[in-house]
């Protein structure tokens, strides 16, 4: 698996992202996420997993557009 970090605006925002996606379709042994302070650490096999999380977090105001774009650019 590969790991990538999404910087959220606050630790509470990171917790909201993790809570929303913990049981989300696509999660499983190959695609996981956890909170590390204000960051969401995304372990993935399928590149759609961090893409979906980053887009959703920005749309919901949990992460800035530039943080989401940074994740997407690194995929």
CHARMM internal coordinates of N, CA and C (Angstrom, degrees):
IC EDIT
DIST 1 N 1 CA 1.4509
DIST 1 CA 1 C 1.5190
ANGL 1 N 1 CA 1 C 109.12
DIST 1 C 2 N 1.2945
ANGL 1 CA 1 C 2 N 114.64
DIHE 1 N 1 CA 1 C 2 N 157.08
DIST 2 N 2 CA 1.4517
ANGL 1 C 2 N 2 CA 122.93
DIHE 1 CA 1 C 2 N 2 CA 177.23
DIST 2 CA 2 C 1.5192
ANGL 2 N 2 CA 2 C 108.38
DIHE 1 C 2 N 2 CA 2 C -112.74
DIST 2 C 3 N 1.3325
ANGL 2 CA 2 C 3 N 116.56
DIHE 2 N 2 CA 2 C 3 N 148.96
DIST 3 N 3 CA 1.4636
ANGL 2 C 3 N 3 CA 121.59
DIHE 2 CA 2 C 3 N 3 CA -179.13
DIST 3 CA 3 C 1.5217
ANGL 3 N 3 CA 3 C 109.92
DIHE 2 C 3 N 3 CA 3 C -116.11
DIST 3 C 4 N 1.3333
ANGL 3 CA 3 C 4 N 115.40
DIHE 3 N 3 CA 3 C 4 N 141.34
DIST 4 N 4 CA 1.4560
ANGL 3 C 4 N 4 CA 122.24
DIHE 3 CA 3 C 4 N 4 CA 175.35
DIST 4 CA 4 C 1.5245
ANGL 4 N 4 CA 4 C 107.42
DIHE 3 C 4 N 4 CA 4 C -143.22
DIST 4 C 5 N 1.3296
ANGL 4 CA 4 C 5 N 116.35
DIHE 4 N 4 CA 4 C 5 N 149.76
DIST 5 N 5 CA 1.4706
ANGL 4 C 5 N 5 CA 121.09
DIHE 4 CA 4 C 5 N 5 CA -178.27
DIST 5 CA 5 C 1.5145
ANGL 5 N 5 CA 5 C 110.68
DIHE 4 C 5 N 5 CA 5 C -113.85
DIST 5 C 6 N 1.3213
ANGL 5 CA 5 C 6 N 114.56
DIHE 5 N 5 CA 5 C 6 N 137.80
DIST 6 N 6 CA 1.4535
ANGL 5 C 6 N 6 CA 122.80
DIHE 5 CA 5 C 6 N 6 CA 173.48
DIST 6 CA 6 C 1.5175
ANGL 6 N 6 CA 6 C 107.52
DIHE 5 C 6 N 6 CA 6 C -111.76
DIST 6 C 7 N 1.3276
ANGL 6 CA 6 C 7 N 116.93
DIHE 6 N 6 CA 6 C 7 N 119.09
DIST 7 N 7 CA 1.4653
ANGL 6 C 7 N 7 CA 121.12
DIHE 6 CA 6 C 7 N 7 CA 177.52
DIST 7 CA 7 C 1.5235
ANGL 7 N 7 CA 7 C 108.80
DIHE 6 C 7 N 7 CA 7 C -82.88
DIST 7 C 8 N 1.3212
ANGL 7 CA 7 C 8 N 114.99
DIHE 7 N 7 CA 7 C 8 N 120.97
DIST 8 N 8 CA 1.4622
ANGL 7 C 8 N 8 CA 120.63
DIHE 7 CA 7 C 8 N 8 CA 177.74
DIST 8 CA 8 C 1.5248
ANGL 8 N 8 CA 8 C 109.12
DIHE 7 C 8 N 8 CA 8 C -97.48
DIST 8 C 9 N 1.3201
ANGL 8 CA 8 C 9 N 115.89
DIHE 8 N 8 CA 8 C 9 N 171.68
DIST 9 N 9 CA 1.4627
ANGL 8 C 9 N 9 CA 120.60
DIHE 8 CA 8 C 9 N 9 CA -176.08
DIST 9 CA 9 C 1.5246
ANGL 9 N 9 CA 9 C 112.74
DIHE 8 C 9 N 9 CA 9 C -72.18
DIST 9 C 10 N 1.3186
ANGL 9 CA 9 C 10 N 116.87
DIHE 9 N 9 CA 9 C 10 N -33.54
DIST 10 N 10 CA 1.4674
ANGL 9 C 10 N 10 CA 121.88
DIHE 9 CA 9 C 10 N 10 CA -178.79
DIST 10 CA 10 C 1.5356
ANGL 10 N 10 CA 10 C 108.61
DIHE 9 C 10 N 10 CA 10 C -148.85
DIST 10 C 11 N 1.3237
ANGL 10 CA 10 C 11 N 117.45
DIHE 10 N 10 CA 10 C 11 N 164.81
DIST 11 N 11 CA 1.4667
ANGL 10 C 11 N 11 CA 119.10
DIHE 10 CA 10 C 11 N 11 CA 172.98
DIST 11 CA 11 C 1.5333
ANGL 11 N 11 CA 11 C 112.29
DIHE 10 C 11 N 11 CA 11 C -60.02
DIST 11 C 12 N 1.3309
ANGL 11 CA 11 C 12 N 117.75
DIHE 11 N 11 CA 11 C 12 N -36.02
DIST 12 N 12 CA 1.4669
ANGL 11 C 12 N 12 CA 120.20
DIHE 11 CA 11 C 12 N 12 CA 177.60
DIST 12 CA 12 C 1.5251
ANGL 12 N 12 CA 12 C 111.51
DIHE 11 C 12 N 12 CA 12 C -64.41
DIST 12 C 13 N 1.3294
ANGL 12 CA 12 C 13 N 116.79
DIHE 12 N 12 CA 12 C 13 N -37.22
DIST 13 N 13 CA 1.4643
ANGL 12 C 13 N 13 CA 120.69
DIHE 12 CA 12 C 13 N 13 CA 177.52
DIST 13 CA 13 C 1.5270
ANGL 13 N 13 CA 13 C 110.00
DIHE 12 C 13 N 13 CA 13 C -66.11
DIST 13 C 14 N 1.3225
ANGL 13 CA 13 C 14 N 117.34
DIHE 13 N 13 CA 13 C 14 N -41.01
DIST 14 N 14 CA 1.4657
ANGL 13 C 14 N 14 CA 120.73
DIHE 13 CA 13 C 14 N 14 CA 177.42
DIST 14 CA 14 C 1.5276
ANGL 14 N 14 CA 14 C 110.47
DIHE 13 C 14 N 14 CA 14 C -62.56
DIST 14 C 15 N 1.3257
ANGL 14 CA 14 C 15 N 116.50
DIHE 14 N 14 CA 14 C 15 N -41.01
DIST 15 N 15 CA 1.4666
ANGL 14 C 15 N 15 CA 120.47
DIHE 14 CA 14 C 15 N 15 CA 178.42
DIST 15 CA 15 C 1.5233
ANGL 15 N 15 CA 15 C 110.90
DIHE 14 C 15 N 15 CA 15 C -62.44
DIST 15 C 16 N 1.3289
ANGL 15 CA 15 C 16 N 117.18
DIHE 15 N 15 CA 15 C 16 N -38.58
DIST 16 N 16 CA 1.4672
ANGL 15 C 16 N 16 CA 121.11
DIHE 15 CA 15 C 16 N 16 CA 178.51
DIST 16 CA 16 C 1.5243
ANGL 16 N 16 CA 16 C 111.12
DIHE 15 C 16 N 16 CA 16 C -64.32
DIST 16 C 17 N 1.3126
ANGL 16 CA 16 C 17 N 117.19
DIHE 16 N 16 CA 16 C 17 N -38.88
DIST 17 N 17 CA 1.4681
ANGL 16 C 17 N 17 CA 121.13
DIHE 16 CA 16 C 17 N 17 CA 178.58
DIST 17 CA 17 C 1.5270
ANGL 17 N 17 CA 17 C 109.98
DIHE 16 C 17 N 17 CA 17 C -65.38
DIST 17 C 18 N 1.3149
ANGL 17 CA 17 C 18 N 116.47
DIHE 17 N 17 CA 17 C 18 N -45.72
DIST 18 N 18 CA 1.4664
ANGL 17 C 18 N 18 CA 120.64
DIHE 17 CA 17 C 18 N 18 CA 179.49
DIST 18 CA 18 C 1.5293
ANGL 18 N 18 CA 18 C 109.72
DIHE 17 C 18 N 18 CA 18 C -63.77
DIST 18 C 19 N 1.3256
ANGL 18 CA 18 C 19 N 117.73
DIHE 18 N 18 CA 18 C 19 N -45.14
DIST 19 N 19 CA 1.4633
ANGL 18 C 19 N 19 CA 120.91
DIHE 18 CA 18 C 19 N 19 CA -179.81
DIST 19 CA 19 C 1.5251
ANGL 19 N 19 CA 19 C 111.46
DIHE 18 C 19 N 19 CA 19 C -59.90
DIST 19 C 20 N 1.3121
ANGL 19 CA 19 C 20 N 116.84
DIHE 19 N 19 CA 19 C 20 N -41.43
DIST 20 N 20 CA 1.4671
ANGL 19 C 20 N 20 CA 121.30
DIHE 19 CA 19 C 20 N 20 CA -178.14
DIST 20 CA 20 C 1.5263
ANGL 20 N 20 CA 20 C 112.17
DIHE 19 C 20 N 20 CA 20 C -67.55
DIST 20 C 21 N 1.3185
ANGL 20 CA 20 C 21 N 117.23
DIHE 20 N 20 CA 20 C 21 N -36.00
DIST 21 N 21 CA 1.4592
ANGL 20 C 21 N 21 CA 120.47
DIHE 20 CA 20 C 21 N 21 CA -171.68
DIST 21 CA 21 C 1.5278
ANGL 21 N 21 CA 21 C 114.97
DIHE 20 C 21 N 21 CA 21 C -103.98
DIST 21 C 22 N 1.3106
ANGL 21 CA 21 C 22 N 118.53
DIHE 21 N 21 CA 21 C 22 N -4.11
DIST 22 N 22 CA 1.4713
ANGL 21 C 22 N 22 CA 120.68
DIHE 21 CA 21 C 22 N 22 CA -176.98
DIST 22 CA 22 C 1.5282
ANGL 22 N 22 CA 22 C 112.04
DIHE 21 C 22 N 22 CA 22 C -58.27
DIST 22 C 23 N 1.3104
ANGL 22 CA 22 C 23 N 117.30
DIHE 22 N 22 CA 22 C 23 N -39.25
DIST 23 N 23 CA 1.4732
ANGL 22 C 23 N 23 CA 121.21
DIHE 22 CA 22 C 23 N 23 CA -179.42
DIST 23 CA 23 C 1.5211
ANGL 23 N 23 CA 23 C 111.44
DIHE 22 C 23 N 23 CA 23 C -112.87
DIST 23 C 24 N 1.3079
ANGL 23 CA 23 C 24 N 116.40
DIHE 23 N 23 CA 23 C 24 N 18.10
DIST 24 N 24 CA 1.4602
ANGL 23 C 24 N 24 CA 123.02
DIHE 23 CA 23 C 24 N 24 CA -176.89
DIST 24 CA 24 C 1.5226
ANGL 24 N 24 CA 24 C 110.30
DIHE 23 C 24 N 24 CA 24 C -70.78
DIST 24 C 25 N 1.3279
ANGL 24 CA 24 C 25 N 116.12
DIHE 24 N 24 CA 24 C 25 N 149.93
DIST 25 N 25 CA 1.4576
ANGL 24 C 25 N 25 CA 120.69
DIHE 24 CA 24 C 25 N 25 CA 175.82
DIST 25 CA 25 C 1.5262
ANGL 25 N 25 CA 25 C 108.70
DIHE 24 C 25 N 25 CA 25 C -56.68
DIST 25 C 26 N 1.3019
ANGL 25 CA 25 C 26 N 117.06
DIHE 25 N 25 CA 25 C 26 N 130.25
DIST 26 N 26 CA 1.4617
ANGL 25 C 26 N 26 CA 121.26
DIHE 25 CA 25 C 26 N 26 CA -177.39
DIST 26 CA 26 C 1.5211
ANGL 26 N 26 CA 26 C 111.89
DIHE 25 C 26 N 26 CA 26 C 107.46
DIST 26 C 27 N 1.3355
ANGL 26 CA 26 C 27 N 116.01
DIHE 26 N 26 CA 26 C 27 N -22.44
DIST 27 N 27 CA 1.4628
ANGL 26 C 27 N 27 CA 118.80
DIHE 26 CA 26 C 27 N 27 CA 176.26
DIST 27 CA 27 C 1.5210
ANGL 27 N 27 CA 27 C 108.26
DIHE 26 C 27 N 27 CA 27 C -72.01
DIST 27 C 28 N 1.2765
ANGL 27 CA 27 C 28 N 116.45
DIHE 27 N 27 CA 27 C 28 N 155.20
DIST 28 N 28 CA 1.4519
ANGL 27 C 28 N 28 CA 120.57
DIHE 27 CA 27 C 28 N 28 CA 178.97
DIST 28 CA 28 C 1.5021
ANGL 28 N 28 CA 28 C 109.43
DIHE 27 C 28 N 28 CA 28 C 160.67
DIST 28 C 29 N 1.3020
ANGL 28 CA 28 C 29 N 117.45
DIHE 28 N 28 CA 28 C 29 N -163.75
DIST 29 N 29 CA 1.4611
ANGL 28 C 29 N 29 CA 119.64
DIHE 28 CA 28 C 29 N 29 CA -176.17
DIST 29 CA 29 C 1.5208
ANGL 29 N 29 CA 29 C 113.77
DIHE 28 C 29 N 29 CA 29 C -63.71
DIST 29 C 30 N 1.3263
ANGL 29 CA 29 C 30 N 117.81
DIHE 29 N 29 CA 29 C 30 N -26.09
DIST 30 N 30 CA 1.4678
ANGL 29 C 30 N 30 CA 120.40
DIHE 29 CA 29 C 30 N 30 CA -178.93
DIST 30 CA 30 C 1.5187
ANGL 30 N 30 CA 30 C 113.35
DIHE 29 C 30 N 30 CA 30 C -94.11
DIST 30 C 31 N 1.3097
ANGL 30 CA 30 C 31 N 118.07
DIHE 30 N 30 CA 30 C 31 N -14.21
DIST 31 N 31 CA 1.4633
ANGL 30 C 31 N 31 CA 122.70
DIHE 30 CA 30 C 31 N 31 CA -178.91
DIST 31 CA 31 C 1.5238
ANGL 31 N 31 CA 31 C 108.35
DIHE 30 C 31 N 31 CA 31 C -135.96
DIST 31 C 32 N 1.3308
ANGL 31 CA 31 C 32 N 116.83
DIHE 31 N 31 CA 31 C 32 N 109.88
DIST 32 N 32 CA 1.4575
ANGL 31 C 32 N 32 CA 121.17
DIHE 31 CA 31 C 32 N 32 CA -178.31
DIST 32 CA 32 C 1.5201
ANGL 32 N 32 CA 32 C 109.73
DIHE 31 C 32 N 32 CA 32 C -133.74
DIST 32 C 33 N 1.3189
ANGL 32 CA 32 C 33 N 115.85
DIHE 32 N 32 CA 32 C 33 N 166.31
DIST 33 N 33 CA 1.4556
ANGL 32 C 33 N 33 CA 120.47
DIHE 32 CA 32 C 33 N 33 CA 173.14
DIST 33 CA 33 C 1.5139
ANGL 33 N 33 CA 33 C 109.42
DIHE 32 C 33 N 33 CA 33 C -150.29
DIST 33 C 34 N 1.3393
ANGL 33 CA 33 C 34 N 114.03
DIHE 33 N 33 CA 33 C 34 N 154.98
DIST 34 N 34 CA 1.4638
ANGL 33 C 34 N 34 CA 120.94
DIHE 33 CA 33 C 34 N 34 CA 178.99
DIST 34 CA 34 C 1.5183
ANGL 34 N 34 CA 34 C 107.84
DIHE 33 C 34 N 34 CA 34 C -151.32
DIST 34 C 35 N 1.3010
ANGL 34 CA 34 C 35 N 114.86
DIHE 34 N 34 CA 34 C 35 N 161.45
DIST 35 N 35 CA 1.4585
ANGL 34 C 35 N 35 CA 121.40
DIHE 34 CA 34 C 35 N 35 CA 179.95
DIST 35 CA 35 C 1.5209
ANGL 35 N 35 CA 35 C 110.08
DIHE 34 C 35 N 35 CA 35 C -94.56
DIST 35 C 36 N 1.3263
ANGL 35 CA 35 C 36 N 115.67
DIHE 35 N 35 CA 35 C 36 N 139.92
DIST 36 N 36 CA 1.4589
ANGL 35 C 36 N 36 CA 123.27
DIHE 35 CA 35 C 36 N 36 CA 172.15
DIST 36 CA 36 C 1.5221
ANGL 36 N 36 CA 36 C 106.46
DIHE 35 C 36 N 36 CA 36 C -136.01
DIST 36 C 37 N 1.3286
ANGL 36 CA 36 C 37 N 115.75
DIHE 36 N 36 CA 36 C 37 N 87.90
DIST 37 N 37 CA 1.4706
ANGL 36 C 37 N 37 CA 120.25
DIHE 36 CA 36 C 37 N 37 CA -175.48
DIST 37 CA 37 C 1.5165
ANGL 37 N 37 CA 37 C 110.17
DIHE 36 C 37 N 37 CA 37 C 66.43
DIST 37 C 38 N 1.3354
ANGL 37 CA 37 C 38 N 116.73
DIHE 37 N 37 CA 37 C 38 N -123.22
DIST 38 N 38 CA 1.4657
ANGL 37 C 38 N 38 CA 121.35
DIHE 37 CA 37 C 38 N 38 CA 179.18
DIST 38 CA 38 C 1.5274
ANGL 38 N 38 CA 38 C 111.72
DIHE 37 C 38 N 38 CA 38 C -91.55
DIST 38 C 39 N 1.3220
ANGL 38 CA 38 C 39 N 116.97
DIHE 38 N 38 CA 38 C 39 N 7.06
DIST 39 N 39 CA 1.4692
ANGL 38 C 39 N 39 CA 121.23
DIHE 38 CA 38 C 39 N 39 CA 178.45
DIST 39 CA 39 C 1.5178
ANGL 39 N 39 CA 39 C 110.58
DIHE 38 C 39 N 39 CA 39 C -104.97
DIST 39 C 40 N 1.3260
ANGL 39 CA 39 C 40 N 114.35
DIHE 39 N 39 CA 39 C 40 N 150.54
DIST 40 N 40 CA 1.4533
ANGL 39 C 40 N 40 CA 121.34
DIHE 39 CA 39 C 40 N 40 CA 169.06
DIST 40 CA 40 C 1.5224
ANGL 40 N 40 CA 40 C 105.86
DIHE 39 C 40 N 40 CA 40 C -109.49
DIST 40 C 41 N 1.3134
ANGL 40 CA 40 C 41 N 115.97
DIHE 40 N 40 CA 40 C 41 N 122.65
DIST 41 N 41 CA 1.4627
ANGL 40 C 41 N 41 CA 122.01
DIHE 40 CA 40 C 41 N 41 CA 179.36
DIST 41 CA 41 C 1.5260
ANGL 41 N 41 CA 41 C 106.88
DIHE 40 C 41 N 41 CA 41 C -95.72
DIST 41 C 42 N 1.3202
ANGL 41 CA 41 C 42 N 115.73
DIHE 41 N 41 CA 41 C 42 N 117.77
DIST 42 N 42 CA 1.4571
ANGL 41 C 42 N 42 CA 121.94
DIHE 41 CA 41 C 42 N 42 CA -175.55
DIST 42 CA 42 C 1.5262
ANGL 42 N 42 CA 42 C 108.43
DIHE 41 C 42 N 42 CA 42 C -110.30
DIST 42 C 43 N 1.3168
ANGL 42 CA 42 C 43 N 116.73
DIHE 42 N 42 CA 42 C 43 N 117.27
DIST 43 N 43 CA 1.4624
ANGL 42 C 43 N 43 CA 122.48
DIHE 42 CA 42 C 43 N 43 CA 172.99
DIST 43 CA 43 C 1.5216
ANGL 43 N 43 CA 43 C 106.18
DIHE 42 C 43 N 43 CA 43 C -99.93
DIST 43 C 44 N 1.3220
ANGL 43 CA 43 C 44 N 116.25
DIHE 43 N 43 CA 43 C 44 N 132.14
DIST 44 N 44 CA 1.4572
ANGL 43 C 44 N 44 CA 117.77
DIHE 43 CA 43 C 44 N 44 CA -173.99
DIST 44 CA 44 C 1.5190
ANGL 44 N 44 CA 44 C 113.00
DIHE 43 C 44 N 44 CA 44 C -148.38
DIST 44 C 45 N 1.3112
ANGL 44 CA 44 C 45 N 113.91
DIHE 44 N 44 CA 44 C 45 N 153.78
DIST 45 N 45 CA 1.4498
ANGL 44 C 45 N 45 CA 123.36
DIHE 44 CA 44 C 45 N 45 CA 168.76
DIST 45 CA 45 C 1.5232
ANGL 45 N 45 CA 45 C 107.86
DIHE 44 C 45 N 45 CA 45 C -109.10
DIST 45 C 46 N 1.3240
ANGL 45 CA 45 C 46 N 116.31
DIHE 45 N 45 CA 45 C 46 N -40.32
DIST 46 N 46 CA 1.4577
ANGL 45 C 46 N 46 CA 123.73
DIHE 45 CA 45 C 46 N 46 CA -178.95
DIST 46 CA 46 C 1.5300
ANGL 46 N 46 CA 46 C 108.99
DIHE 45 C 46 N 46 CA 46 C -96.01
DIST 46 C 47 N 1.3178
ANGL 46 CA 46 C 47 N 118.18
DIHE 46 N 46 CA 46 C 47 N 119.70
DIST 47 N 47 CA 1.4630
ANGL 46 C 47 N 47 CA 122.27
DIHE 46 CA 46 C 47 N 47 CA -176.73
DIST 47 CA 47 C 1.5258
ANGL 47 N 47 CA 47 C 113.48
DIHE 46 C 47 N 47 CA 47 C -63.62
DIST 47 C 48 N 1.3112
ANGL 47 CA 47 C 48 N 118.09
DIHE 47 N 47 CA 47 C 48 N -17.18
DIST 48 N 48 CA 1.4729
ANGL 47 C 48 N 48 CA 119.75
DIHE 47 CA 47 C 48 N 48 CA 177.09
DIST 48 CA 48 C 1.5255
ANGL 48 N 48 CA 48 C 111.33
DIHE 47 C 48 N 48 CA 48 C -67.77
DIST 48 C 49 N 1.3377
ANGL 48 CA 48 C 49 N 117.36
DIHE 48 N 48 CA 48 C 49 N -27.49
DIST 49 N 49 CA 1.4694
ANGL 48 C 49 N 49 CA 121.87
DIHE 48 CA 48 C 49 N 49 CA -178.06
DIST 49 CA 49 C 1.5310
ANGL 49 N 49 CA 49 C 111.50
DIHE 48 C 49 N 49 CA 49 C -60.97
DIST 49 C 50 N 1.3399
ANGL 49 CA 49 C 50 N 120.64
DIHE 49 N 49 CA 49 C 50 N -57.44
DIST 50 N 50 CA 1.4691
ANGL 49 C 50 N 50 CA 118.55
DIHE 49 CA 49 C 50 N 50 CA 178.92
DIST 50 CA 50 C 1.5243
ANGL 50 N 50 CA 50 C 112.46
DIHE 49 C 50 N 50 CA 50 C -67.65
DIST 50 C 51 N 1.3265
ANGL 50 CA 50 C 51 N 118.23
DIHE 50 N 50 CA 50 C 51 N -30.27
DIST 51 N 51 CA 1.4574
ANGL 50 C 51 N 51 CA 121.45
DIHE 50 CA 50 C 51 N 51 CA 177.11
DIST 51 CA 51 C 1.5199
ANGL 51 N 51 CA 51 C 110.13
DIHE 50 C 51 N 51 CA 51 C -61.24
DIST 51 C 52 N 1.3242
ANGL 51 CA 51 C 52 N 117.22
DIHE 51 N 51 CA 51 C 52 N -49.17
DIST 52 N 52 CA 1.4683
ANGL 51 C 52 N 52 CA 121.70
DIHE 51 CA 51 C 52 N 52 CA 179.56
DIST 52 CA 52 C 1.5269
ANGL 52 N 52 CA 52 C 111.39
DIHE 51 C 52 N 52 CA 52 C -61.46
DIST 52 C 53 N 1.3212
ANGL 52 CA 52 C 53 N 116.84
DIHE 52 N 52 CA 52 C 53 N -42.90
DIST 53 N 53 CA 1.4675
ANGL 52 C 53 N 53 CA 120.35
DIHE 52 CA 52 C 53 N 53 CA -178.76
DIST 53 CA 53 C 1.5201
ANGL 53 N 53 CA 53 C 110.89
DIHE 52 C 53 N 53 CA 53 C -65.80
DIST 53 C 54 N 1.3252
ANGL 53 CA 53 C 54 N 117.48
DIHE 53 N 53 CA 53 C 54 N -45.86
DIST 54 N 54 CA 1.4687
ANGL 53 C 54 N 54 CA 121.20
DIHE 53 CA 53 C 54 N 54 CA -179.22
DIST 54 CA 54 C 1.5286
ANGL 54 N 54 CA 54 C 111.22
DIHE 53 C 54 N 54 CA 54 C -62.76
DIST 54 C 55 N 1.3250
ANGL 54 CA 54 C 55 N 116.86
DIHE 54 N 54 CA 54 C 55 N -45.14
DIST 55 N 55 CA 1.4739
ANGL 54 C 55 N 55 CA 120.05
DIHE 54 CA 54 C 55 N 55 CA 178.68
DIST 55 CA 55 C 1.5203
ANGL 55 N 55 CA 55 C 110.94
DIHE 54 C 55 N 55 CA 55 C -61.16
DIST 55 C 56 N 1.3333
ANGL 55 CA 55 C 56 N 116.83
DIHE 55 N 55 CA 55 C 56 N -46.82
DIST 56 N 56 CA 1.4593
ANGL 55 C 56 N 56 CA 120.74
DIHE 55 CA 55 C 56 N 56 CA -178.58
DIST 56 CA 56 C 1.5259
ANGL 56 N 56 CA 56 C 111.08
DIHE 55 C 56 N 56 CA 56 C -62.40
DIST 56 C 57 N 1.3256
ANGL 56 CA 56 C 57 N 116.83
DIHE 56 N 56 CA 56 C 57 N -44.33
DIST 57 N 57 CA 1.4661
ANGL 56 C 57 N 57 CA 120.62
DIHE 56 CA 56 C 57 N 57 CA -178.58
DIST 57 CA 57 C 1.5216
ANGL 57 N 57 CA 57 C 111.32
DIHE 56 C 57 N 57 CA 57 C -61.12
DIST 57 C 58 N 1.3229
ANGL 57 CA 57 C 58 N 117.51
DIHE 57 N 57 CA 57 C 58 N -40.23
DIST 58 N 58 CA 1.4668
ANGL 57 C 58 N 58 CA 120.47
DIHE 57 CA 57 C 58 N 58 CA 178.51
DIST 58 CA 58 C 1.5293
ANGL 58 N 58 CA 58 C 110.80
DIHE 57 C 58 N 58 CA 58 C -69.32
DIST 58 C 59 N 1.3183
ANGL 58 CA 58 C 59 N 116.97
DIHE 58 N 58 CA 58 C 59 N -43.09
DIST 59 N 59 CA 1.4671
ANGL 58 C 59 N 59 CA 120.80
DIHE 58 CA 58 C 59 N 59 CA 179.56
DIST 59 CA 59 C 1.5270
ANGL 59 N 59 CA 59 C 111.99
DIHE 58 C 59 N 59 CA 59 C -61.42
DIST 59 C 60 N 1.3190
ANGL 59 CA 59 C 60 N 117.20
DIHE 59 N 59 CA 59 C 60 N -34.84
DIST 60 N 60 CA 1.4669
ANGL 59 C 60 N 60 CA 121.83
DIHE 59 CA 59 C 60 N 60 CA -178.21
DIST 60 CA 60 C 1.5263
ANGL 60 N 60 CA 60 C 112.92
DIHE 59 C 60 N 60 CA 60 C -87.48
DIST 60 C 61 N 1.3331
ANGL 60 CA 60 C 61 N 117.51
DIHE 60 N 60 CA 60 C 61 N -3.83
DIST 61 N 61 CA 1.4524
ANGL 60 C 61 N 61 CA 121.08
DIHE 60 CA 60 C 61 N 61 CA 178.78
DIST 61 CA 61 C 1.5195
ANGL 61 N 61 CA 61 C 114.19
DIHE 60 C 61 N 61 CA 61 C 82.00
DIST 61 C 62 N 1.3213
ANGL 61 CA 61 C 62 N 117.73
DIHE 61 N 61 CA 61 C 62 N 17.11
DIST 62 N 62 CA 1.4601
ANGL 61 C 62 N 62 CA 121.29
DIHE 61 CA 61 C 62 N 62 CA 178.77
DIST 62 CA 62 C 1.5299
ANGL 62 N 62 CA 62 C 112.22
DIHE 61 C 62 N 62 CA 62 C -87.57
DIST 62 C 63 N 1.3237
ANGL 62 CA 62 C 63 N 116.20
DIHE 62 N 62 CA 62 C 63 N -22.93
DIST 63 N 63 CA 1.4671
ANGL 62 C 63 N 63 CA 122.33
DIHE 62 CA 62 C 63 N 63 CA 178.48
DIST 63 CA 63 C 1.5193
ANGL 63 N 63 CA 63 C 107.64
DIHE 62 C 63 N 63 CA 63 C -138.26
DIST 63 C 64 N 1.3086
ANGL 63 CA 63 C 64 N 115.87
DIHE 63 N 63 CA 63 C 64 N 153.16
DIST 64 N 64 CA 1.4672
ANGL 63 C 64 N 64 CA 119.26
DIHE 63 CA 63 C 64 N 64 CA 178.20
DIST 64 CA 64 C 1.5298
ANGL 64 N 64 CA 64 C 109.59
DIHE 63 C 64 N 64 CA 64 C -73.02
DIST 64 C 65 N 1.3137
ANGL 64 CA 64 C 65 N 114.84
DIHE 64 N 64 CA 64 C 65 N 159.52
DIST 65 N 65 CA 1.4647
ANGL 64 C 65 N 65 CA 119.53
DIHE 64 CA 64 C 65 N 65 CA 176.38
DIST 65 CA 65 C 1.5251
ANGL 65 N 65 CA 65 C 110.82
DIHE 64 C 65 N 65 CA 65 C -60.13
DIST 65 C 66 N 1.3369
ANGL 65 CA 65 C 66 N 116.02
DIHE 65 N 65 CA 65 C 66 N -36.71
DIST 66 N 66 CA 1.4687
ANGL 65 C 66 N 66 CA 118.82
DIHE 65 CA 65 C 66 N 66 CA -178.80
DIST 66 CA 66 C 1.5288
ANGL 66 N 66 CA 66 C 111.46
DIHE 65 C 66 N 66 CA 66 C -69.45
DIST 66 C 67 N 1.3208
ANGL 66 CA 66 C 67 N 118.60
DIHE 66 N 66 CA 66 C 67 N -34.81
DIST 67 N 67 CA 1.4715
ANGL 66 C 67 N 67 CA 120.74
DIHE 66 CA 66 C 67 N 67 CA 176.12
DIST 67 CA 67 C 1.5230
ANGL 67 N 67 CA 67 C 110.81
DIHE 66 C 67 N 67 CA 67 C -66.00
DIST 67 C 68 N 1.3228
ANGL 67 CA 67 C 68 N 115.93
DIHE 67 N 67 CA 67 C 68 N -42.98
DIST 68 N 68 CA 1.4629
ANGL 67 C 68 N 68 CA 120.00
DIHE 67 CA 67 C 68 N 68 CA 177.42
DIST 68 CA 68 C 1.5118
ANGL 68 N 68 CA 68 C 110.68
DIHE 67 C 68 N 68 CA 68 C -64.01
DIST 68 C 69 N 1.3310
ANGL 68 CA 68 C 69 N 116.62
DIHE 68 N 68 CA 68 C 69 N -43.19
DIST 69 N 69 CA 1.4612
ANGL 68 C 69 N 69 CA 120.85
DIHE 68 CA 68 C 69 N 69 CA 179.68
DIST 69 CA 69 C 1.5314
ANGL 69 N 69 CA 69 C 111.06
DIHE 68 C 69 N 69 CA 69 C -63.03
DIST 69 C 70 N 1.3130
ANGL 69 CA 69 C 70 N 116.66
DIHE 69 N 69 CA 69 C 70 N -35.22
DIST 70 N 70 CA 1.4609
ANGL 69 C 70 N 70 CA 120.69
DIHE 69 CA 69 C 70 N 70 CA 178.61
DIST 70 CA 70 C 1.5270
ANGL 70 N 70 CA 70 C 110.90
DIHE 69 C 70 N 70 CA 70 C -63.74
DIST 70 C 71 N 1.3291
ANGL 70 CA 70 C 71 N 116.83
DIHE 70 N 70 CA 70 C 71 N -42.48
DIST 71 N 71 CA 1.4658
ANGL 70 C 71 N 71 CA 120.54
DIHE 70 CA 70 C 71 N 71 CA 176.95
DIST 71 CA 71 C 1.5263
ANGL 71 N 71 CA 71 C 109.77
DIHE 70 C 71 N 71 CA 71 C -62.76
DIST 71 C 72 N 1.3031
ANGL 71 CA 71 C 72 N 116.16
DIHE 71 N 71 CA 71 C 72 N -47.19
DIST 72 N 72 CA 1.4650
ANGL 71 C 72 N 72 CA 120.92
DIHE 71 CA 71 C 72 N 72 CA -177.21
DIST 72 CA 72 C 1.5349
ANGL 72 N 72 CA 72 C 110.21
DIHE 71 C 72 N 72 CA 72 C -62.79
DIST 72 C 73 N 1.3151
ANGL 72 CA 72 C 73 N 117.44
DIHE 72 N 72 CA 72 C 73 N -40.83
DIST 73 N 73 CA 1.4699
ANGL 72 C 73 N 73 CA 121.17
DIHE 72 CA 72 C 73 N 73 CA -178.97
DIST 73 CA 73 C 1.5322
ANGL 73 N 73 CA 73 C 112.21
DIHE 72 C 73 N 73 CA 73 C -65.98
DIST 73 C 74 N 1.3272
ANGL 73 CA 73 C 74 N 116.91
DIHE 73 N 73 CA 73 C 74 N -28.49
DIST 74 N 74 CA 1.4689
ANGL 73 C 74 N 74 CA 120.56
DIHE 73 CA 73 C 74 N 74 CA -179.18
DIST 74 CA 74 C 1.5176
ANGL 74 N 74 CA 74 C 113.79
DIHE 73 C 74 N 74 CA 74 C -83.25
DIST 74 C 75 N 1.3203
ANGL 74 CA 74 C 75 N 116.91
DIHE 74 N 74 CA 74 C 75 N -6.40
DIST 75 N 75 CA 1.4746
ANGL 74 C 75 N 75 CA 119.54
DIHE 74 CA 74 C 75 N 75 CA -178.05
DIST 75 CA 75 C 1.4953
ANGL 75 N 75 CA 75 C 111.43
DIHE 74 C 75 N 75 CA 75 C -77.60
END
COOR INIT
IC SEED 1 N 1 CA 1 C
IC BUILD
